Structure formats: C-alpha cells, structure tokens
C-alpha cells in the first residue's frame, strides 16, 4: 500500500486555483456594484449587466467544478 504524497506542481496548482476563485469573486462583486450604480442611468445598461451575470454564473460554476475535480487521482 502506497502513501499518497502531494507533488509540488499539485500544490502550486491549488494556489493557482484559489487565485482564480478570488478573481472570479472580485469580478462578480464588480458586476453587482456596476448593476447597483447603473440602475440610476439608462434602462438598457442594467439589462446588459444582468444578462452578463446570467451567462457568467453557470460558466463560473463549471470552472470551479472543473478545478476541484481534476488532479485528484
């Protein structure tokens, strides 16, 4: 029976994954802030931002799921 030892590249990979997750959270926070600010402007701008959020939420969920399911063999 072999004991699993983490490889150095796998550890670097997890740091990279967390950096990407932080960037994704920052992107969503910025989009929500833009949505709140743009509510007082043109009516088309909030619609565009909501559509961006609707598109980006499943994409982000897919990226996160892909990150946390790969590399664990």
TITILUM-733258 format. One record per residue: residue number from 0; x, y, z of N, C-alpha, C, CB in turn. Coordinates in Angstrom, 3 decimals. Glycine has a CB too. Layout:
N
LOVO    i       n_X       n_Y       n_Z      ca_X      ca_Y      ca_Z       c_X       c_Y       c_Z      cb_X      cb_Y      cb_Z
LOVO  NUM         X         Y         Z         X         Y         Z         X         Y         Z         X         Y         Z
...
***
This chain:
73
LOVO    i       n_X       n_Y       n_Z      ca_X      ca_Y      ca_Z       c_X       c_Y       c_Z      cb_X      cb_Y      cb_Z
LOVO    0     0.844    -1.186     0.000     0.000     0.000     0.000     0.888     1.248     0.000    -0.960    -0.001     1.228
LOVO    1     0.635     2.135    -0.917     1.463     3.339    -1.014     0.768     4.510    -0.344     1.773     3.673    -2.485
LOVO    2     1.580     5.347     0.250     1.063     6.555     0.886     1.077     7.674    -0.148     1.904     6.942     2.155
LOVO    3    -0.042     8.368    -0.263    -0.132     9.446    -1.241     0.690    10.636    -0.779    -1.596     9.859    -1.468
LOVO    4     1.588    11.073    -1.650     2.400    12.251    -1.354     2.063    13.326    -2.374     3.931    11.913    -1.374
LOVO    5     1.728    14.516    -1.914     1.397    15.578    -2.876     2.629    16.005    -3.657     0.786    16.793    -2.156
LOVO    6     2.438    16.194    -4.925     3.535    16.678    -5.760     3.622    18.184    -5.642     3.345    16.256    -7.235
LOVO    7     4.793    18.716    -5.913     4.991    20.154    -5.810     4.101    20.905    -6.809     6.467    20.503    -6.043
LOVO    8     3.969    20.360    -8.008     3.153    21.047    -9.013     1.676    21.046    -8.635     3.336    20.393   -10.381
LOVO    9     1.214    20.000    -7.932    -0.182    19.966    -7.490    -0.445    21.045    -6.441    -0.534    18.579    -6.924
LOVO   10     0.529    21.245    -5.551     0.376    22.304    -4.549     0.358    23.675    -5.211     1.508    22.234    -3.511
LOVO   11     1.231    23.863    -6.197     1.210    25.132    -6.931    -0.110    25.294    -7.672     2.390    25.211    -7.921
LOVO   12    -0.634    24.174    -8.155    -1.914    24.223    -8.860    -3.048    24.669    -7.959    -2.236    22.871    -9.448
LOVO   13    -3.028    24.232    -6.680    -4.111    24.641    -5.788    -4.016    26.129    -5.473    -4.080    23.820    -4.490
LOVO   14    -2.796    26.647    -5.343    -2.661    28.097    -5.139    -3.203    28.855    -6.345    -1.182    28.480    -4.888
LOVO   15    -2.948    28.339    -7.529    -3.438    28.980    -8.742    -4.959    28.919    -8.796    -2.831    28.318    -9.987
LOVO   16    -5.526    27.787    -8.359    -6.985    27.651    -8.348    -7.624    28.670    -7.408    -7.387    26.229    -7.933
LOVO   17    -7.037    28.850    -6.235    -7.604    29.813    -5.296    -7.457    31.242    -5.810    -6.935    29.676    -3.929
LOVO   18    -6.364    31.515    -6.522    -6.200    32.850    -7.109    -7.287    33.104    -8.151    -4.796    32.999    -7.749
LOVO   19    -7.592    32.101    -8.959    -8.651    32.250    -9.966   -10.005    32.430    -9.292    -8.684    31.027   -10.908
LOVO   20   -10.252    31.685    -8.207   -11.521    31.828    -7.486   -11.669    33.230    -6.906   -11.621    30.785    -6.366
LOVO   21   -10.576    33.765    -6.360   -10.628    35.131    -5.816   -10.915    36.129    -6.936    -9.295    35.494    -5.100
LOVO   22   -10.290    35.930    -8.093   -10.563    36.819    -9.234   -12.011    36.719    -9.691    -9.631    36.486   -10.401
LOVO   23   -12.579    35.507    -9.689   -13.976    35.346   -10.091   -14.917    36.037    -9.111   -14.330    33.862   -10.198
LOVO   24   -14.634    35.906    -7.817   -15.461    36.581    -6.814   -15.356    38.096    -6.973   -15.039    36.162    -5.387
LOVO   25   -14.150    38.588    -7.230   -13.980    40.025    -7.434   -14.735    40.493    -8.679   -12.489    40.373    -7.556
LOVO   26   -14.739    39.667    -9.732   -15.458    40.026   -10.950   -16.962    40.119   -10.684   -15.176    39.001   -12.061
LOVO   27   -17.506    39.149    -9.932   -18.930    39.198    -9.611   -19.261    40.403    -8.730   -19.360    37.904    -8.915
LOVO   28   -18.386    40.700    -7.778   -18.628    41.863    -6.921   -18.635    43.142    -7.745   -17.563    41.952    -5.813
LOVO   29   -17.718    43.238    -8.689   -17.664    44.423    -9.552   -18.906    44.521   -10.428   -16.405    44.392   -10.429
LOVO   30   -19.349    43.386   -10.979   -20.558    43.412   -11.814   -21.789    43.808   -11.009   -20.784    42.047   -12.463
LOVO   31   -21.898    43.317    -9.781   -23.051    43.676    -8.950   -22.987    45.152    -8.566   -23.106    42.793    -7.680
LOVO   32   -21.783    45.650    -8.290   -21.629    47.068    -7.971   -22.002    47.929    -9.180   -20.180    47.369    -7.523
LOVO   33   -21.563    47.506   -10.363   -21.939    48.230   -11.576   -23.450    48.203   -11.796   -21.225    47.635   -12.790
LOVO   34   -24.077    47.073   -11.471   -25.524    46.967   -11.610   -26.230    47.962   -10.698   -25.987    45.543   -11.298
LOVO   35   -25.776    48.053    -9.444   -26.397    48.977    -8.497   -26.197    50.422    -8.948   -25.818    48.773    -7.084
LOVO   36   -24.984    50.739    -9.421   -24.705    52.106    -9.873   -25.507    52.441   -11.128   -23.200    52.286   -10.144
LOVO   37   -25.622    51.460   -12.037   -26.251    51.744   -13.324   -27.773    51.792   -13.255   -25.832    50.713   -14.327
LOVO   38   -28.355    51.438   -12.127   -29.810    51.494   -12.021   -30.339    52.919   -12.157   -30.258    50.904   -10.697
LOVO   39   -29.477    53.891   -11.876   -29.931    55.277   -11.981   -29.694    55.864   -13.376   -29.227    56.131   -10.939
LOVO   40   -29.075    55.104   -14.268   -28.788    55.593   -15.613   -29.755    54.993   -16.626   -27.343    55.268   -16.005
LOVO   41   -29.266    54.744   -17.824   -30.086    54.175   -18.895   -30.722    52.851   -18.467   -29.240    53.966   -20.155
LOVO   42   -31.923    52.560   -18.946   -32.527    51.268   -18.583   -31.877    50.074   -19.291   -34.007    51.291   -18.905
LOVO   43   -31.130    50.322   -20.371   -30.532    49.202   -21.105   -29.279    48.669   -20.401   -30.181    49.636   -22.535
LOVO   44   -28.575    49.520   -19.657   -27.316    49.099   -19.024   -27.546    48.031   -17.951   -26.607    50.310   -18.404
LOVO   45   -28.518    48.193   -17.043   -28.764    47.108   -16.082   -29.173    45.798   -16.742   -29.832    47.524   -15.109
LOVO   46   -29.897    45.891   -17.836   -30.317    44.677   -18.540   -29.097    43.935   -19.071   -31.288    45.020   -19.698
LOVO   47   -28.140    44.684   -19.630   -26.922    44.069   -20.156   -26.121    43.423   -19.023   -26.060    45.119   -20.895
LOVO   48   -26.027    44.100   -17.883   -25.258    43.554   -16.760   -25.934    42.308   -16.198   -25.091    44.612   -15.652
LOVO   49   -27.263    42.312   -16.112   -27.980    41.122   -15.640   -27.771    39.960   -16.607   -29.490    41.421   -15.480
LOVO   50   -27.799    40.231   -17.901   -27.536    39.177   -18.881   -26.120    38.627   -18.732   -27.747    39.706   -20.304
LOVO   51   -25.153    39.511   -18.490   -23.779    39.058   -18.249   -23.715    38.152   -17.024   -22.837    40.263   -18.065
LOVO   52   -24.407    38.538   -15.957   -24.427    37.699   -14.751   -25.076    36.349   -15.031   -25.173    38.412   -13.613
LOVO   53   -26.159    36.342   -15.796   -26.847    35.087   -16.115   -25.928    34.170   -16.922   -28.153    35.365   -16.900
LOVO   54   -25.114    34.750   -17.787   -24.191    33.945   -18.586   -22.996    33.501   -17.745   -23.711    34.736   -19.816
LOVO   55   -22.492    34.363   -16.891   -21.256    34.067   -16.174   -21.431    33.129   -14.985   -20.646    35.335   -15.703
LOVO   56   -22.609    33.077   -14.388   -22.798    32.202   -13.221   -22.610    30.722   -13.588   -24.201    32.417   -12.619
LOVO   57   -23.250    30.196   -14.642   -23.001    28.786   -14.983   -21.563    28.535   -15.440   -23.963    28.340   -16.076
LOVO   58   -20.993    29.492   -16.167   -19.610    29.337   -16.613   -18.673    29.269   -15.412   -19.204    30.497   -17.545
LOVO   59   -18.894    30.123   -14.431   -18.063    30.115   -13.226   -18.262    28.819   -12.446   -18.389    31.328   -12.335
LOVO   60   -19.492    28.354   -12.342   -19.742    27.087   -11.643   -19.032    25.938   -12.349   -21.256    26.802   -11.556
LOVO   61   -19.040    25.947   -13.671   -18.356    24.909   -14.428   -16.848    24.968   -14.204   -18.673    25.042   -15.916
LOVO   62   -16.277    26.173   -14.204   -14.838    26.337   -13.993   -14.446    25.853   -12.603   -14.425    27.808   -14.180
LOVO   63   -15.228    26.229   -11.604   -14.923    25.811   -10.228   -15.019    24.301   -10.096   -15.877    26.491    -9.226
LOVO   64   -16.054    23.716   -10.688   -16.209    22.258   -10.621   -15.063    21.562   -11.337   -17.553    21.825   -11.231
LOVO   65   -14.651    22.105   -12.464   -13.536    21.534   -13.220   -12.249    21.612   -12.416   -13.365    22.258   -14.564
LOVO   66   -12.023    22.747   -11.762   -10.802    22.913   -10.977   -10.731    21.922    -9.833   -10.711    24.325   -10.437
LOVO   67   -11.831    21.720    -9.141   -11.781    20.904    -7.935   -11.989    19.422    -8.200   -12.808    21.380    -6.965
LOVO   68   -12.296    19.042    -9.439   -12.412    17.620    -9.729   -11.201    17.097   -10.477   -13.664    17.350   -10.528
LOVO   69   -10.355    17.966   -11.009    -9.164    17.495   -11.712    -7.980    17.457   -10.764    -8.852    18.390   -12.923
LOVO   70    -7.067    16.574   -11.039    -5.839    16.485   -10.257    -5.956    15.652    -9.005    -5.393    17.834    -9.888
LOVO   71    -7.118    15.031    -8.758    -7.290    14.212    -7.552    -7.417    12.750    -7.949    -8.536    14.666    -6.738
LOVO   72    -6.338    12.200    -8.512    -6.391    10.797    -8.939    -5.784     9.903    -7.888    -5.667    10.602   -10.273
***
